[in-house]
Amino acid sequence: MTRPATLESRLGYRFRNAALLDQALTHRSYGSPHNERLEFLGDGVLDCVVAELLYGRFPSLSEGQLTRLRAGLVREETLCGIARKLALGKHMRLGEGELASPGGPRSSILADAMEALFGAVLLDGGYDAARTAVLAVYGAALNELDPDQTGKDAKTRLQEYLQSRRHPLPEYRISATHGAAHIQTFEVECLVAELGLRSTGSGTSRQRAEQQAAEGMLRELGQ
């Protein structure tokens, strides 16, 4: 795999062990070693770095407010947006089925790879290097953060929208799971039966799949 120097430059980190970078950019549909264990590690370090930054930047905010701000920064939609700005998709190794997907890699794949990158940096260079990488790619999002306009996740926004119009709350159902127990992908349906609407989402956790399905429902509702 050609070393993606531009990607390393944007991350602000050059890997000593290029194999870790390759693994972070390898989806399981391509083969092993793939990036799912690195994604697990990166998810943890991202939560920690973002929590630390928010704690220092907003000393007057409550725990609940900080938690909502962090949720907005680490959710799939935000991670995917950062990955697209980094042109991460063109560096990824994907199986034939994923390569055939119109519009490039799915949002969940890009978000997972972004987390895997942070995990790879942590293993290769330690916490300070991972923290620097998070800051490098999150700079604009952090600088524009307004605690008075705390971002709410898709499920919360959908619930509030439906409640404000006196509609029943949405129902989430797992429609399928794929893979072994420790590397499952979940497919979820979001149903608003009263309005006859249905949307779907997928992700490496039920929560992520539900958030993606809620995003789809909000689009169906024009929100």
VOLO-403780 format. One record per residue (C-alpha): residue in three letters; x, y, z; residue number from 1. Coordinates in steps of 0.001 Angstrom, whole numbers, plus 500000, padded with zeros to 6 digits. Example, Ala and Ser with C-alpha at 12.3 -4.5 7.8 and 13.67 -1.06 7.14 Angstrom:
<recs>
> ALA  512300  495500  507800  1;
> SER  513670  498940  507140  2;
</recs>
This chain:
<recs>
> MET  500000  500000  500000  1;
> THR  501396  503412  499044  2;
> ARG  502120  505474  502106  3;
> PRO  499458  508246  502273  4;
> ALA  501829  511128  503084  5;
> THR  499086  513746  502660  6;
> LEU  496927  511985  505220  7;
> GLU  499802  511804  507687  8;
> SER  500481  515494  507137  9;
> ARG  496877  516413  507921  10;
> LEU  496958  514222  511009  11;
> GLY  500153  515945  512107  12;
> TYR  501768  512567  512689  13;
> ARG  504148  510356  510707  14;
> PHE  503968  506680  511599  15;
> ARG  507116  504856  512590  16;
> ASN  505330  501548  512032  17;
> ALA  503592  501949  508683  18;
> ALA  501853  498583  509173  19;
> LEU  499682  500160  511868  20;
> LEU  498565  502844  509433  21;
> ASP  497777  500194  506824  22;
> GLN  495730  498242  509354  23;
> ALA  493780  501342  510390  24;
> LEU  492793  501866  506763  25;
> THR  491795  498227  506130  26;
> HIS  488110  497300  506357  27;
> ARG  487276  493736  507330  28;
> SER  485717  493158  503887  29;
> TYR  489260  493376  502465  30;
> GLY  490851  490862  504817  31;
> SER  493018  490691  507918  32;
> PRO  494529  492341  509791  33;
> HIS  491641  494819  509644  34;
> ASN  490861  497890  511712  35;
> GLU  488149  496803  514149  36;
> ARG  490406  496332  517202  37;
> LEU  492095  499650  516462  38;
> GLU  488640  501223  516187  39;
> PHE  487835  500009  519706  40;
> LEU  491042  501598  520994  41;
> GLY  490522  504819  519047  42;
> ASP  486971  505197  520313  43;
> GLY  488304  505213  523866  44;
> VAL  491149  507646  523251  45;
> LEU  488873  510004  521296  46;
> ASP  486373  510092  524159  47;
> CYS  489181  510800  526605  48;
> VAL  490839  513565  524550  49;
> VAL  487561  515325  523761  50;
> ALA  486442  515094  527398  51;
> GLU  489738  516598  528560  52;
> LEU  489552  519440  526040  53;
> LEU  485945  520298  526882  54;
> TYR  486619  520135  530615  55;
> GLY  489424  522661  530254  56;
> ARG  487686  524935  527773  57;
> PHE  484314  525236  529519  58;
> PRO  484902  525339  533301  59;
> SER  481370  526564  534075  60;
> LEU  479440  523821  532244  61;
> SER  477717  521004  534103  62;
> GLU  478468  517324  533591  63;
> GLY  475311  516942  531501  64;
> GLN  476217  519832  529215  65;
> LEU  479760  518537  528751  66;
> THR  478412  515069  527998  67;
> ARG  476098  516427  525277  68;
> LEU  478900  518465  523730  69;
> ARG  481149  515423  523656  70;
> ALA  478402  513268  522141  71;
> GLY  478030  515755  519306  72;
> LEU  481755  515727  518591  73;
> VAL  482297  511968  518629  74;
> ARG  479108  510825  516872  75;
> GLU  479279  509065  513526  76;
> GLU  478061  512065  511546  77;
> THR  480890  514276  512841  78;
> LEU  483560  511600  512383  79;
> CYS  482371  510902  508851  80;
> GLY  482488  514610  507989  81;
> ILE  486083  514821  509216  82;
> ALA  487002  511665  507301  83;
> ARG  485586  513117  504083  84;
> LYS  487561  516343  504557  85;
> LEU  490684  514210  504897  86;
> ALA  489726  512268  501732  87;
> LEU  490088  509167  503884  88;
> GLY  488017  507028  501534  89;
> LYS  490593  507084  498745  90;
> HIS  493223  505617  501069  91;
> MET  491109  502747  502393  92;
> ARG  491390  499088  501492  93;
> LEU  487929  497661  500903  94;
> GLY  486503  494395  499643  95;
> GLU  484842  494172  496231  96;
> GLY  481346  494520  497659  97;
> GLU  482178  497753  499464  98;
> LEU  484102  499103  496477  99;
> ALA  480942  498701  494413  100;
> SER  478977  500897  496823  101;
> PRO  477819  504074  495031  102;
> GLY  479265  507300  496390  103;
> GLY  482288  505709  498030  104;
> PRO  482635  504086  501464  105;
> ARG  479591  504138  503739  106;
> SER  479459  506724  506509  107;
> SER  479855  504069  509196  108;
> ILE  482989  502690  507522  109;
> LEU  484577  506143  507334  110;
> ALA  483712  506950  510947  111;
> ASP  485127  503628  512146  112;
> ALA  488329  504164  510150  113;
> MET  488735  507613  511675  114;
> GLU  488603  506097  515144  115;
> ALA  490993  503337  514050  116;
> LEU  493479  505994  512958  117;
> PHE  493455  507535  516422  118;
> GLY  493981  504080  517910  119;
> ALA  496902  503444  515571  120;
> VAL  498524  506760  516491  121;
> LEU  498123  505901  520181  122;
> LEU  499927  502573  519738  123;
> ASP  502625  504051  517538  124;
> GLY  503364  507287  519373  125;
> GLY  501561  507338  522711  126;
> TYR  498788  509463  524200  127;
> ASP  500345  512861  523461  128;
> ALA  500667  511983  519782  129;
> ALA  497043  510787  519678  130;
> ARG  495913  513969  521417  131;
> THR  497781  516070  518855  132;
> ALA  496172  514119  516002  133;
> VAL  492678  514651  517431  134;
> LEU  493375  518374  517792  135;
> ALA  494718  518546  514244  136;
> VAL  491550  517195  512656  137;
> TYR  489042  518591  515158  138;
> GLY  490486  522103  515273  139;
> ALA  487696  523859  513374  140;
> ALA  484899  521932  515102  141;
> LEU  486328  522755  518531  142;
> ASN  486897  526424  517721  143;
> GLU  483332  526823  516436  144;
> LEU  481760  525016  519383  145;
> ASP  479033  527034  521080  146;
> PRO  477847  525578  524409  147;
> ASP  474631  527585  524116  148;
> GLN  473854  525686  520928  149;
> THR  474703  522259  522268  150;
> GLY  474441  519700  519514  151;
> LYS  471918  516969  520175  152;
> ASP  472225  513558  518661  153;
> ALA  469832  512376  515978  154;
> LYS  467699  510212  518275  155;
> THR  467137  513115  520659  156;
> ARG  466300  515521  517835  157;
> LEU  463860  513040  516315  158;
> GLN  462169  512386  519655  159;
> GLU  461768  516099  520372  160;
> TYR  460435  516767  516869  161;
> LEU  457796  514033  517162  162;
> GLN  456805  515031  520694  163;
> SER  456380  518662  519657  164;
> ARG  453801  517500  517085  165;
> ARG  452130  515015  519441  166;
> HIS  453212  511982  517439  167;
> PRO  454168  508687  519108  168;
> LEU  457848  508063  519721  169;
> PRO  459772  506130  517072  170;
> GLU  460347  502412  517391  171;
> TYR  463785  500903  516731  172;
> ARG  464125  497278  515668  173;
> ILE  467212  495236  514841  174;
> SER  466544  493824  511381  175;
> ALA  469811  491911  510956  176;
> THR  473241  491302  512438  177;
> HIS  476350  490242  510570  178;
> GLY  479674  488834  511724  179;
> ALA  480967  487084  514820  180;
> ALA  479842  488262  518253  181;
> HIS  482890  490479  518846  182;
> ILE  482861  492079  515375  183;
> GLN  479168  492407  514614  184;
> THR  477517  494910  512319  185;
> PHE  473952  495823  513238  186;
> GLU  471186  496813  510856  187;
> VAL  468346  498728  512467  188;
> GLU  464950  500002  511325  189;
> CYS  463400  503183  512676  190;
> LEU  459609  503166  512417  191;
> VAL  457076  505953  512887  192;
> ALA  453969  503885  512268  193;
> GLU  451469  506725  512621  194;
> LEU  453113  508555  509713  195;
> GLY  453831  505408  507697  196;
> LEU  457555  506175  507650  197;
> ARG  460539  503848  507865  198;
> SER  464287  504388  507693  199;
> THR  467305  502158  508151  200;
> GLY  470803  502439  509565  201;
> SER  473836  500254  510142  202;
> GLY  476849  500380  512435  203;
> THR  479293  498425  514518  204;
> SER  477078  498903  517574  205;
> ARG  473322  499004  518009  206;
> GLN  473592  502586  519236  207;
> ARG  475393  503725  516096  208;
> ALA  472936  501943  513862  209;
> GLU  470008  503561  515684  210;
> GLN  471586  507009  515351  211;
> GLN  472047  506503  511623  212;
> ALA  468448  505322  511268  213;
> ALA  467269  508384  513206  214;
> GLU  469254  510635  510854  215;
> GLY  467470  508977  507953  216;
> MET  464081  509540  509572  217;
> LEU  464866  513213  510143  218;
> ARG  465640  513525  506423  219;
> GLU  462322  511822  505625  220;
> LEU  460627  514449  507784  221;
> GLY  462511  517281  506099  222;
> GLN  464543  518103  509210  223;
</recs>
